[in-house]
């Protein structure tokens, strides 16, 4: 019997044996008991109430995020550290200061939140406070926040103040150091901050505080930040401190970028030198005898294509390697799409060729471009095939780049031209058909719709039957914006690099002929011929048909041009900086 049942039975017996007056007594007892229980319950409830209330009012908040302050360097995107790149790859949100940080967003994962922190205005203190609030706010809604800062986060930057704000808000943070403008900009200008006999360096930030410069010692190197607007007053203070009027000075604007410009003078002349140079922007200024080393150590601004604005007419997905190579030589390349690669209008021809390849119809497959490799590979994917479908076939590639594309498929080409990397070069090395050695006499040639007949004619003469199949079409792109077209015609571009005959035809068709002063570089003899047919004078040609060699050839031309100017005692200028009225003969 359970306790509950026993209590119930005893209660029933008591009701049967109780006198008639018992109900009143029982009622009173019951009332007292009820009141007592009520009191106990009330006390218990009162005691338990705080705990219950505390438990029910606890809000399940989202954990605070984490902030990593990443220094991205003073301008050159290549100066981002490996640690900074890795942190960006895992970011949920990135706080940037403006378009100068856009280049680093390519390292982020898809869907990352980009928070613009460039809108802060007012004094430096107000701007820092506003950005600190923005970083804290972002960290409260995103798990992993990256704050990008130019230069180094803790060196003449707002990173330290923003980190303090995170600390006060209970937000954890890390710091990834960056290359500071204090060292990077003078280095890119060819100015060492320390040398034997010059070991003392003082950095002065003149952003807002009026510092007492009279205490500075003349026998030291100074790096001045935010001094451009107060340079006249700064020079006067340094002269008062005992600096000699002939002390060398270098002011560098746009440091570490291809727009970098350095103006060199002395304390006596630098204010006038900067004004007459018409250089605009905040400069990093170095004062001291170390500036004299620039003449022999300048390595960045003396690159063969430094500051050249170069037009790259190319398909969008293939411009990258060429533009990267040009940047290595100091150029500022601008890609203008002139060609769009599209599938053939009639896909049945390619479908039939792929089936024939699988069924053993061909002895050879000849690839004449990376696009041809890509087109065949896409068809293979469509049919569920892989590289094993080439078993028993011989593979030919027109050049090294095409061979690399084939190798990425896991296939080593059997034939690559030993001489000129072109259709003509491929024909020269192609073996003639031999009925005793070659069981099949057919060649599968997937190519562009506008390709020349050189290879088809050559292989036919060698006894082969060629299935000449359109694997892709090259379509002329839409015209570039009006400012770009005007720049092409008026000579605002220093050079144009043509990577194929079709880029010549299409650029002239959608934008007109480049100005006669513009340097023309081509990738090979066929492109050279097409350029000349369109009235263009070619200055440089790649020794082998690759985009890297094309950039190298243009760089050699630029270096020779620079050396000629230096030897003649003339100022080094870019092709676009021609004298008024001058025009190069085509």
Rosetta blueprint (number, residue, H / E / L):
1 X L
2 X L
3 X H
4 X H
5 X H
6 X H
7 X H
8 X H
9 X H
10 X H
11 X H
12 X H
13 X H
14 X H
15 X H
16 X H
17 X H
18 X L
19 X L
20 X L
21 X L
22 X H
23 X H
24 X H
25 X H
26 X H
27 X H
28 X H
29 X H
30 X H
31 X H
32 X H
33 X H
34 X H
35 X H
36 X H
37 X H
38 X H
39 X H
40 X H
41 X H
42 X H
43 X H
44 X H
45 X H
46 X H
47 X H
48 X H
49 X H
50 X H
51 X H
52 X H
53 X H
54 X H
55 X H
56 X H
57 X H
58 X L
59 X L
60 X L
61 X L
62 X L
63 X L
64 X L
65 X L
66 X E
67 X E
68 X E
69 X E
70 X E
71 X E
72 X L
73 X E
74 X L
75 X L
76 X L
77 X H
78 X H
79 X H
80 X L
81 X L
82 X H
83 X H
84 X H
85 X H
86 X H
87 X H
88 X H
89 X H
90 X L
91 X L
92 X L
93 X E
94 X E
95 X E
96 X E
97 X L
98 X L
99 X H
100 X H
101 X H
102 X H
103 X H
104 X H
105 X H
106 X H
107 X H
108 X L
109 X L
110 X L
111 X L
112 X L
113 X E
114 X E
115 X E
116 X E
117 X L
118 X L
119 X L
120 X L
121 X L
122 X L
123 X L
124 X H
125 X H
126 X H
127 X H
128 X H
129 X H
130 X H
131 X H
132 X H
133 X H
134 X H
135 X H
136 X H
137 X H
138 X H
139 X H
140 X L
141 X L
142 X L
143 X L
144 X E
145 X E
146 X E
147 X E
148 X E
149 X E
150 X L
151 X E
152 X L
153 X L
154 X L
155 X L
156 X L
157 X L
158 X L
159 X H
160 X H
161 X H
162 X H
163 X H
164 X H
165 X H
166 X H
167 X H
168 X H
169 X L
170 X L
171 X L
172 X E
173 X E
174 X E
175 X E
176 X E
177 X L
178 X L
179 X L
180 X L
181 X H
182 X H
183 X H
184 X H
185 X H
186 X H
187 X H
188 X H
189 X L
190 X L
191 X L
192 X L
193 X L
194 X L
195 X E
196 X L
197 X L
198 X E
199 X L
200 X L
201 X E
202 X E
203 X E
204 X E
205 X E
206 X L
207 X L
208 X L
209 X L
210 X L
211 X L
212 X L
213 X H
214 X H
215 X H
216 X L
217 X L
218 X L
219 X L
220 X L
221 X E
222 X E
223 X E
224 X E
225 X E
226 X L
227 X L
228 X L
229 X L
230 X L
231 X H
232 X H
233 X H
234 X H
235 X H
236 X H
237 X H
238 X H
239 X H
240 X H
241 X L
242 X L
243 X L
244 X L
245 X L
246 X L
247 X L
248 X E
249 X E
250 X E
251 X E
252 X E
253 X E
254 X L
255 X L
256 X L
257 X L
258 X L
259 X L
260 X L
261 X E
262 X E
263 X E
264 X E
265 X E
266 X E
267 X L
268 X L
269 X L
270 X H
271 X H
272 X H
273 X H
274 X H
275 X H
276 X H
277 X H
278 X L
279 X L
280 X L
281 X L
282 X L
283 X E
284 X E
285 X E
286 X E
287 X E
288 X L
289 X H
290 X H
291 X H
292 X H
293 X H
294 X H
295 X H
296 X H
297 X H
298 X L
299 X L
300 X L
301 X L
302 X L
303 X L
304 X L
305 X L
306 X L
307 X L
308 X L
309 X E
310 X E
311 X E
312 X E
313 X E
314 X E
315 X L
316 X H
317 X H
318 X H
319 X L
320 X H
321 X H
322 X H
323 X H
324 X H
325 X H
326 X H
327 X H
328 X H
329 X L
330 X L
331 X L
332 X E
333 X E
334 X E
335 X E
336 X E
337 X E
338 X L
339 X E
340 X E
341 X E
342 X E
343 X L
344 X L
345 X L
346 X L
347 X L
348 X H
349 X H
350 X H
351 X H
352 X H
353 X H
354 X H
355 X H
356 X H
357 X H
358 X H
359 X L
360 X L
361 X L
362 X L
363 X L
364 X E
365 X E
366 X E
367 X E
368 X L
369 X L
370 X H
371 X H
372 X H
373 X H
374 X H
375 X H
376 X H
377 X H
378 X H
379 X H
380 X H
381 X H
382 X H
383 X H
384 X L
385 X L
386 X L
387 X H
388 X H
389 X H
390 X H
391 X L
392 X L
393 X L
394 X E
395 X E
396 X E
397 X E
398 X L
399 X L
400 X H
401 X H
402 X H
403 X H
404 X H
405 X H
406 X H
407 X H
408 X L
409 X L
410 X L
411 X L
412 X L
413 X L
414 X L
415 X E
416 X E
417 X L
418 X L
419 X L
420 X L
421 X L
422 X L
423 X H
424 X H
425 X H
426 X H
427 X H
428 X H
429 X H
430 X L
431 X L
432 X L
433 X L
434 X L
435 X L
436 X L
437 X L
438 X L
439 X L
440 X L
441 X L
442 X E
443 X E
444 X E
445 X E
446 X E
447 X E
448 X E
449 X L
450 X L
451 X L
452 X L
453 X L
454 X H
455 X H
456 X H
457 X H
458 X H
459 X H
460 X H
461 X H
462 X L
463 X L
464 X L
465 X E
466 X E
467 X E
468 X E
469 X E
470 X E
471 X E
472 X E
473 X E
474 X E
475 X E
476 X E
477 X L
478 X L
479 X L
480 X L
481 X L
482 X H
483 X H
484 X H
485 X H
486 X H
487 X H
488 X H
489 X H
490 X H
491 X L
492 X L
493 X L
494 X L
495 X E
496 X E
497 X E
498 X E
499 X L
500 X L
501 X H
502 X H
503 X H
504 X H
505 X H
506 X H
507 X H
508 X H
509 X H
510 X H
511 X H
512 X L
513 X L
514 X L
515 X L
516 X L
517 X L
518 X L
519 X E
520 X E
521 X E
522 X E
523 X L
524 X L
525 X H
526 X H
527 X H
528 X H
529 X H
530 X H
531 X H
532 X H
533 X H
534 X L
535 X L
536 X L
537 X L
538 X L
539 X L
540 X E
541 X E
542 X L
543 X L
544 X L
545 X L
546 X L
547 X H
548 X H
549 X H
550 X H
551 X H
552 X H
553 X H
554 X H
555 X H
556 X H
557 X H
558 X H
559 X H
560 X H
561 X H
562 X H
563 X H
564 X H
565 X H
566 X H
567 X H
568 X L
569 X L
570 X L
571 X L
572 X L
573 X L
574 X L
575 X L
576 X L
577 X L
578 X L
579 X L
580 X L
581 X L
582 X L
583 X L
584 X L
585 X L
586 X L
